[in-house]
């Protein structure tokens, strides 16, 4: 039915409002189609496409109101007649209901500022147009309330969907494990970014159900539903496990979504696309398939001859294409596991794609996934003969560009004088990624002997030496420490798979993380290179050690360092999602710990890039503790430039990194920091955040809580002070949006206090993980929770309590099912050994844990 597809095909974005009469008229037609046809004959994918577009691509209240009413009729009809649909239509129906359970409630409406918010009240912020803002906020809240009611209808339909006869064989699993996830989509405070994550978790649960049935028809149906798993974007792209949810078909949907957005929302049809990829197995092949899709849509393609760094892609877009390309695609999951793949998009000027763009692409990709139409592709040989597909060599031009940049900053002589001395050679660990050979080539262009840089893991290995994480952080770098002595190197630095990260450096004193390096580099470029009128940017998870540098140098005078946000509380706690839950004592005193000389952003380089654009100033340094930073006006993190800047900083000091840090702390004060990445099942992963927000403690590890706040389902943060007022500490707990991981960040001016807070946070999370075992619905669910739990940060007493809880739950399940307990023990053992998921098992091995053996020894090894 073409009329059912009219809005989706012909009325996108500004056209909806510009053609209000036609849009409203078509919505009336959709209402008639819904009324006149029986449910099983409705064009579900076409109706869903048009209604989702009308609900998300305009702020016109009349269109939104009409689209909501028609969507309500549609969902009501689907719900009342859910059993009428033939089995073959169920995958499309599932995808449709997912979209309606996630998308209503635009992010732009959710982030509408409340002028009367708690933080505005606390700070006494003056708002000139308060009445207008109040009206806008109330209107947004009314629309969001309607959207929530619409999502509730979709959730009801999903629950009835899984009540169909086809799913009767796994009915108990659905009731106990799947239904709570579906219902949670409409939890209070579960904004769109968190709904998309949960929608993806629903399909992950279906994936686990596939091994629990002996019915081949049901298993086949479940796999078809899983193929409609919600495509979830991270910072700037789609990342998932290969052959599970990152498949050629789903990657094609993302590429088509990018094409649609370029043509419809960005007016860039027919402009060239630049494509690169990393070194892991399959990356080039996925990139070539994506190129065929772009070509079929008349986008010329410049394709990297070899795996190339993210920085080279940014360079090519800015300097070669002169910001006149449609954008750039990088087929890489960056530092993530070997078995994952990713598809990232950069804007025409090299900027990381902002949320406004990635949300559109993500939603469009899910509509395309629902529709499931074949993706047209262009023949590469034909395109090459026509000049539409061109291979490009990024390496030579990019390394020359970086060398020229270093010369322009006067760093060539500094580097040459220091690293030409044999005792100052260093190791560059490429981790078998795209950065292999780049540092050597840049140094050679500066006249520095190639032997000054010792290449490590620079071979051509698309299995990345079987690394689970090609991630330049302490856990993955420390095992190479012996090479420093053998080679006689001053230090070791490393890049990740796509070369955008350089997470720290290793010398004979140990590993120095990026929190410390960012502070040291900030000091170097301001004092050593005299960079003036440069802002400093960090993410909210990054140590305030860099703020100490800016604060001290600003007070000393003689340095021009803009600090445009120092006089106000940071933007993170002003975000509409953020809830202030506890402030102790003097409010102004507590607020002062939320004012920073650096510009503080959300996690993700797209937010750093946005801050650089907002202030239109070069950056002295702009980075995040997870391993990426940039300088000047380079809009994305670049690990190649990063290593060159680190090497320059070391050369300026003429000392090993450990000595530089000790001197740094004498000047700016000591800061201790640590980040823990802890695997945890989804329930405790969120519960540690939500429960602490619901009931903030008076103290943690003997430290008084001055401030508690955060965002439900996402993060909780505390500012802590010891009772004597001597030490200030910070604790932040975040939930990963794509993995079963909690990230715990701790910072303190006192190392012993940091260790105490660390243990308190671990105790809290481990307690929740242990409690969670007792709610497992069956032995499959229990084994999934065990497999999702990281043992690395559990001491012996915790492990004993954990497996005691596991044994107790298995005994209870056995009693409930009228079986011998040992039968349950053995089933769980099988699931944790022979039946364990490939990627889960590799993850445990990477962290040095054999979860099956651990379980066996704890359960069967007891007297």
N, C-alpha and C positions, 0 to 999 in steps of 0.2 A: 504494500500500500504506500504509494508515493506520498500521499498527504500526511501519513503518520510520520514520515521521515523529513518533512519539509523544514522544520526548525533546525534539526541537526545538520541537514545538508546545505541549507540556504540562508539561515538567519543566525549567524554567529557573532558573538560579542557586540560591538557597537551597533550592528545591524538590527539587533533585537529592539533596542530603544529607538533607533532611527526609523524603524518600521513598526511602530507600536500597534497600529491598526491591523496590519497583516499578521503580526505575532499573536495578538489577542484573538483574531479571527481563526487562526490555525489551532490555537488552544481549544476554542469552541468545537472545531472539527474533531480534535482528538477526543474530546468529551463524548461526542456523538458516536465515534468509532467504538469507544469503550462500552457505551450503552447498547449499541445495536448488535454487537457480536458476542457469541458465547466465549467464555474465557479461553478455552483451548484453541480457538481460532484467531485470537488477537495477535497482531504482529508485535510480540513482546519486545524484541530488541529495538525495533524502530520507535515504538512508543517510549520506551525507556530512554533511548538516546535523546529524543526531542525534549522530553520532560526534564531530564537531568540538565540539559543545556539551559532550558528556561529557568531552572531553579538556581543555577550557579553562575551564569554569564551576564547577569544584569543586576543593577540595584534599583530598577524601576519597580516601585511597590505594587503597582497594579498588575504588572506581568507576573511578579512573584506570587501575589495573592491568587491570581487565576491559575498559575501553574501548580500551586499547592493544592487547590481544590480539585483540579483534574487528576493530580497524582494520588490524592486521597481516594477518588473514585476508582482509579486503576488498581491501587493496592488492595482496596476492599474487595474488588471483584476477584483478584487473584487469590486472596485469602479464603474467600467463601467457596471458591471452586478449585482449590489447589489439587484435589484428587482427580480432576478431570483431565489434566495434562498427560499426554503419553510420555513414557519414560524417556524417549529420545529428546524431548524438549527440556528435560530437567536441567542440563548444564546451563542453557541460556537463561532459564528461569532463576536458577541460583545466582548467576552473575548479575541479573537485573535486581534481585532483592538485595544483594550486597551493595550495589550502587545506591539504592534508596536508603539503606541502613547507615551509610557513611556520609554521602555527599550533601544532603540538605543541611543547611546551616553554614553559610559561606564563612571562610576564614576571615574575610574582610569585615563581616558583621561581628564575628567572635572577638576580634581585636579592636572593636570600637571602644574608645576610652570613656570611662565613667568619670566625669568631673568631680563627683562626690566620693571617689574611691578612698579607701583607708589610707593609702600612701599620700594622696593629695591632701587629705585632712591632716595627717601627721606633719607634713612638711609645710603646711600653710601656703601651698602654691596659689598664686594669684592667677585667676582665669578670667580674661576679659569678656569672652563671649560665652559665659557659663550657661545662660538659658538656652542658647542655640545648641551647645554641646549636650545639655540635658535632654533636649528634644530628640537629637540624633541618637543618643544612647537609648532612650526609651523606645524609639522606633526600631532600633536594632534588636533590643530585647524582645519586643513583640514578635518580630519576624523569626527570631531564634526559637521562641516558644512554639510557634507554628511548625518550624522545622523539626523540633524535638518530637512533637506529636506525630509528624509524618514518619520519622525514623521509628517510632514505636509501632506504627502500623507495619512497616517493613519487617521489624523484628518478630512481630506476631506471625506474619506470613512465613518467615524463615523457620520458626519453630513448628508450624503446621507442615511446612515442606518436609522437614525431617521426620514427621510423623507418618509419612506415606508408607505403604506396605513394602516398597522396595527396601526400606531401611529397617524393617522389623527385626532382622537378624542381628543388628547392632543397637537395638532400641535402648538397652540399658546404658551402653557407652554414650549414646547421644544424650540421654537424660542426665547422666551424672557428670559428663565431661564437656560435651559440646554446648548444651543449652546454657550453662552459666556464662560461657564466653559470648554467645550471641546476645544474651540479655545485657551483659556488661557494656555493649556498644553504646547504650544510652545512659550510662552512669553520669551523674553530675560531675562536671569538670572534665569530662572526656571530650576534649575539643577535637577538631578534625584531624590534626597530626597524630593524635593518639587513637582515633577511631581507625585510621588506615592501618596502623600497626596491629591492632587487635583483629581487624578483618583478615590480615595475612595469617595471624595465629590460628584462626578458625580453619583455614585450609591445611595448616601444618597438623592440626589435630586430625583432620580427615585422612591425611597421609599416614598417620599412625594407625588409623582404623583399618587400612587396607590389608595389614598383615594379621588382622584379628578375625578374618572371615574365611570360610572355606567355600563360599558361594562365588564362583567366577563372575557371574553377572553383576553381583553387588560390587566386587572388587573393580571390575571394569567401569562401572558407574562412578565409583568414588574417584578413580583416576581421571575421569572426564571432568568431574567437579573440581578436582585439584588443578586441572589445566586452566581453570578460571580464577585461580588464586589472585587475590588483590595485588596488583603491581605496586609496590611500595618504593618510593624514592627516598634516598637519604639526603646528604648535603646537596648534591647536584646531579644525582643520577640513580639509576636502577641497579641494585646489587642483589645477587641471590646465588644459590648453589646450582652448579651446572647439572643438567639432566634431571633436576627436580623442578625448580621454578624458574631457572634461567635456561630457556630452550631457544632454538633458532626461531620458532614461531613467535614466542613472547618477545624476543628481542626485536623481531620485525614489527610487532605492534608498537613498540616504543619508538622505532624509527619512523613509522608512519605518523605517529602522534606528533613527533617533532616536525615532520613535514607539514602536517595540518596546521600546527601552531605558527610555523614560519610564514605560511601563506595567509592564514586567516587573521592572526593577531599581531604579527610583526611586519607584514607587507614586504617579505624578503623572498618571495617566490623567484626561482631561477638563478639565485645568487650561489656562488660556489660554497661547498662544504669541505672542510679540512678534516681528515680522519687519521688518527694514529691508534696505537694499541700497545699493550705491554708484552712481556716475553713469555708469559705462561702458556701452557698448552691450550690450543683452541682460540686464542685471542685474535690472531690474524684472520682466521677463518670466519669468526663472527663479524669482524670488521669488514671483510670483503662482502659478506651477505648484506650488511647494512648499506654498503656503498651501492649495491645493486638496487636497493629500494630508493635511495636518494636519486639515483640516475633515472629511475622509472618515473620520478616526479619532476624531472627536468632540472635537478640541481647538479651542476658540474661538481666533480669530486677531485680534490687533491689528496692523494693517498700516500702515506709515509712508506718509503722503501723498506725501512727496517723498524723494529720496535723503537719508539722515541719517547722522551720524557714529556710530562705534562708541560714543563716550562718551554720546551721546544714548540709545542702546539700553540701556547700563548704567544710566544715570539712570532710565529708564522702568521697568526691572525692579525697581530698589531703591526708588524714591520714589513712583512711581505705582501699580505693582502690589504694592508693599510685600512683596517677596520671595514672593508667593503665585502667581506664574505658573509654568508648567512650565519656562520658560527662554526664551532669545531666539536667533533665527537672523539672521545677517547675510550676505547674498549679496554677497560681495566677496573678491577675492584680495589685498586690501590694496594694497601698493605694487608688486605684481608686474606683469609685462608686460601690455600692452593686450589681447593675444589670449588671456589667461587669464581664468578665472573661479574663484570660490571659494565655499565654503559653510561658514561658521563657526558654532559653537554656544557659547552662554554659559549658565551655570547660572542658577537662579532669582534669586540675589542679585547677579548681574552678574559673578561670578567667571568667569575663563577656564576652560573645561571641562578638568578634570585628566586625566592620562594614563589613570587607571583607567576613566574614562568614554569618552574618545576611542578607546581600544583596543577597548572593547566595541562601540561604534558602528561602527568600522572593520571589525571582524570580521563583524558582523551584515550590514553593507552588502555585503561580499563573498559571504556566503552567499546573500543575496537576488539578487545579480548572477548567481551560478551558477544559481539556481532560475529566474530570468528570467520570473517571473509578471507579468502586467499589473498596474499600480498603480492602484487605485481612486482617483477624484477627485470632489470635491464641486463642485456648481455654485456659482460665486461670487455670482451675482445672487440665487439662492435663499438662500444663507448670509447675504448682506447684509440681505435682507428679514426674515430670522429673527433678526437681531441677533447672529449668530455670527461675522460678518466685519465688522470695524469699521475705518475709516480713522482714523488718529490723527495729529495735528500735534505733532511732537516739538520743533520749533524753538523756539517761544515759551516753553514751559515749561523746556526745557533751558537756553536762554540766560539766563532769569531765575534759574534755579538756580545757574548759574556766577557770575552777578553777585552773588547773595546770598552765595555762598561767599567771593568776593573781599572783600565788605564785612565779613564775619565775621572776616577776617584783617587788617582795617584797611588793605587795599590800595587801596580806592576813592580815597581822598584822594591817596595816593602816586601812583597812575596819573594821576589828573585833573590834579594840579599839574604833572606832568612833560610829559604828552602833549598838554596843551592849548596848549603852546607850539609855534608853527608849525615851528620848526627841529628839533623832536623827532618829527615824523611818521615812520612806518615803513611798509614794504611788507608786506602779507600775500599771499603767493602760494598760492592754493588749488589750483593745478595742475589746474583744472577738476574738482576733486573735491567731495565733500560739504561741505567746510568753508567753501565760498564764502559770504561775508557774515556768518559767525558772529562773528568778532572785532569787526567794526564794530558789530553789534547789541549785543554784550555791553558794549562801551565806551559806546554810547549810553545803555544802562540805568544806567551809572555816571555819566552826565552829562558824558561826554567827547565833544567834537565828532567827528562821523563822519569828517570830513576828516583826522583825525589818523592814520587807517589807510587807506593807499592799496591798493585791491583789485587784484591782478594775476591774470590767468587765472582769472577768476571767472565766465566766461560758461557758458552751457548748451551743452556740447559733449560728446556721449557717445563721441566718438573721442579725447577727452583731448588735443586739439591734436596728435594723432598721436605723442604721446610713447611711446617704448618702455617706459620706467619713469616713472611719476608718483611719484618717490621723492625726498624732500627731503634729498638728500645732495649733497656737493660737485660731483660730476660733472654733476648736473642743475640745480644752482643757479648755479654760477659763470658760465654763459653769460648770465645776466641782470644781471651786475654793473654794466653801463653805466646801468641804470635808476636806480640809487642817485643818481648825479650828476644825471641829467636831472630827476628828481622832487624832488631835494633831501631824500632820506630818510636817516635815521640808520642804519637797518639793514633787512635783509629777512629774513623768516622764512617757512616754508612747511609745508604739510601734504600728506600723501599722499591717495590716492583715497578712503579711508574715514575720514580724519581722525584716525587714532589715532597717527600719527607726526609728529614735528617734529624732523627729523634734524640741524638745525644752524642757524646764522644767518650772514648775510653782511653785512659792512660794508666800509669802504674799505680796511681792512687785510687783507681776504681772508675765507675761510670758517673758521668756528669750529665744530668738530664736537661731537657730543653728549658725547663723553668729557670734553671741557673744560667744556661747559655743565653736566653733572651735578655736577662738582666745584664750579663756581661757584654753582649753585643750592643745593647742600648748605651751602655757606658762608653764603649769603644767608638761608636760612630759620632757621639756627641762630643766627647772630650778629645778623642784621637783624630777624628776626621773633620771635626768642627761643622757637622751638618746643622744648619740653622733652619728654623721655621719648619720643623718636621714633627708631625704628631706621632704618638706612641699608642698602639692598639693591642689589646689582648682579649681573649675570650674569658668568660666568667669562671672557667675551671682552671685558669692559668694562675700561677703564684703571683702574689702581690710584691714579690722581690723586685720586679721591674718597676712597680710604682715607687718603691723606695729610691730607685735611681733617679726617676723624674722629680720626685719630691725634693731630694737632697740637692740636685743640680739646679733646680728652680730657685731654691732658697739661697744657694751660694751666689747666684747671679752670674752674669757673663755668658749665659746660654739662652738662646731664643727657642724655647720649647712651648708651643701652643698647648694649652690644657683646657679646651672648650667645655668640658663636662665636669671639671673639678668642683665647681660651686654648686652642683646639684647631685641628688642621689642618683646612683647609676641606673641606666636604662633597663636593666634586667628586672629590678624590683618595681619598676614603673610599668612593666608589661601587664596588659589586662589579664593574663592567665595567672599572674603571681598573687599569692595570698600571704599577707603578713599575719603570722599566727601568734607571735609572742614578742613583746619588747619589755625588757626589765629595766627598772630604774628610770633615769633621766632619758627622755626620748631623743633629745638633741644629741646627747652623748652617743647613744646607740646609732643614730642616723649617720653620725660622722664616720662610722666604720663602713658605710655604704657610699661614701664619696671618694672617688679615686682620681688622681692626676692623669692616669691613662684612660683612654676610651675603652669602656668595658662592653663586650658584645656577647650575644648568644653563642653557643658552640656551633662551629661550622664556618668555613672560610667565606661562604657567601655573605655572612654578616660582617666579617672584617672588610671584605671588598666593598660592601654597601657603606660602611663608615668612611672608608677612604674617599669614596665618591661624594658622600654627603659634605665633607669638609673641604674637598678639592685641594688637599695638601699632600705632599709626599710623606712617606712614613720613615721615621728613623728605624723602627722595627714594628712589624705587625704580625702577631703569631698566636698559636695555641699550643698548649703543653703536649698535645698528642703527637707532635712531631713536625709541624709545618710552620714556616714563617716566610715573610717577604720583606723587602725594603723598597724605599723610593716609591715609584708608582706602578711597580709590577703587581697586577691585580689578583694573582693567584699564588699560592705557596709554591716555592721552587727549591727543591732540595739541592740542585746543582749550584745555584747562586748561594744557597744557604751554606754549603760546605766551603765555598770560596770566601764567604764572609767570616766564617768561623776560623778558617786558616789565616785570614788576614788579621783577625783579632789576636790570635796566638802569636803571630809574627810581630805585631806591634808591642806586645808585652815582653816578648823574648823569653817566655817561661812556659813550662808545661801547663796544661789546663787546670790541674789540681792546685798548683801554686797560684794561678791567676784567681781562682775562686776564693782562696784563703785571703788574698790581698783585697779582693772585692768586699768580703764580709767585714774586714777591718774598716773600710771606708763607709759602707752603706748599712752595716748591721747584718746579723745572722738571720737566715730564714731556713727552716727545715720543712721539707715537703715530701709527700709520698702519694702515689696513686695506686690503688689496688683494683684489678679487674677480676671480679668474682662471678663464676658461673652459678646461677641460681634459677630454680623453676619460676615460671611467670608469677605465681601467686605471691610468694615471699618477695620476689623482685619488686613488685609494686607495693606490697604491704609495708615494707620498711619505710617507704616514703609516705604513704597515706596515713599510716598509724602515727608517725611522728608529727605529721601536720595536724592530725586530729587532736593529739594530746602531747604537745611539746613538753619535754622534761624541764625541770628546774635546773638540772645540772647534768653534765656528761663527763665521766671520768674525773669527778671532783672539780670540774670547771663550770663556773656559773654561765647559764645561757643568757646572753644579752639580747640576742636576736634569733628568732626562728621564723622561717618562711619558705615559700617554694611554690611549686606547681603540682597539683595532684596528678598522679600517674607518671610523673616525669622526674621531679627532683625535690629535695629538701636540703636547706642549708642552715647552718648555725654559726653565729659569731660567739665565741666563748672567751671568758676571762677568768684567770685564777683568782681565788678569794682575796689575795693580797694585791691584786691589780697590776701585777708585774708582767704577766705573759698574756698576749692576745693570740687566740687560735681560731682557725676556721675549719669547719667540717661540711662537706658537700657530698650527698649521695644522689647519683643519677641512675635512671633505668635506661638501658639501651633500647632504642626503638626498633632494632632489627634482630637482636640476639637475646638469649636468656642470660644477660650479664648485668650486674650492678657495678658501677664504677664509683669507688670511694676516694675522695680527694681530701687530704688533711694537710694543714699548714700551721706552723707554730713558730714562735720565736724561742721556744724551749724544746729541745730534743726529747727529753723525758716525758714532757706533757704530750708531745706528738705521739709517742709510743703508747701512752695510756689511752688517748683518744682512739688511736688505731684499734687497740684491743677492745675498747668499748663498742665501737662500730661493728667489729667482727662478731663480738658476742651477741649483739642485737640481731644481726642478720642470721647467724648460725642458729640462734634460738628459733627464729621464724621458720627457717628451713627444716629444723627438726620437728617443730609443731606441724608443719605442712604435711609431713609423712603420714601423720595420723588421720588425715582426711582423704587419703587415696581411696578411690572408689572400688578398685579391683587390682589384680596383680599386674595387669598391663599398665594401668595408670601409675602404680607404684614404681614399676621398673622405669617408666618414662621420667618420673621425678628423680629417681636415683641417677639416671643417666644425665640429667640436666644439672646435677649438683657437682660443683667443683670441690675436690677434697684438699686442694693446695693450701688453703688458709684455715683448715681445721687442725687443731692440735690433737694429740692422742685422746685426751678426755672428751673432746667434741666428737671425734670419730666414734668413740665407744658409745656415747649417748645417741648419736645418729643411728648407728646400726642396731642399738637396743630398740630404738623407736621403730626401725624397719622390721625387726623381728616381731615386735608386739603387734604391728599392723598386719603382718602376714598371719600371725596366730588368730587375730580377730577375723580376718577374711576367711581363713580356713573354717573357723567355727560357724561363721555366717553361711558358708556354702556347704557345710557338712562334710568336709574333707580332712584328711590328715595334713597337719601343718607342713610336713616335709614335702608334700606334693606341691604346695605353693612355693616353698623355698626353691625347689628344683625348676619350676616354671620361670621364676624370676631370674634364676641363674642362667637359664637358657637365653632369655631375652637380653641379658647383659653380656653375653659372650657370643654364641653363634648367631643370635638374632639381633645384635646391636646394629644400629644405623651406622653406615660408613662414616659420615662426617662427624657424628657424635664420638665415635671411637677414636678417630684421628685426633680430635680435639683433646680428649683425655690423655692420649699418648704424648701429645705435644707438651702438656703440663706435667709429664712424668708420672702419670697415674694409670694403672691398669684397673679400671673400675670393676671388671668382672672378677679379677683375682682378689681385689680388695673385698668385694662382697663375699666371695667364697671363703676366704680366710676368716672373716668376721662371723659369718653365719654357720659354716660347717666346721670351722676350725676350733670351735669352743667345746669344752668338755660337756 
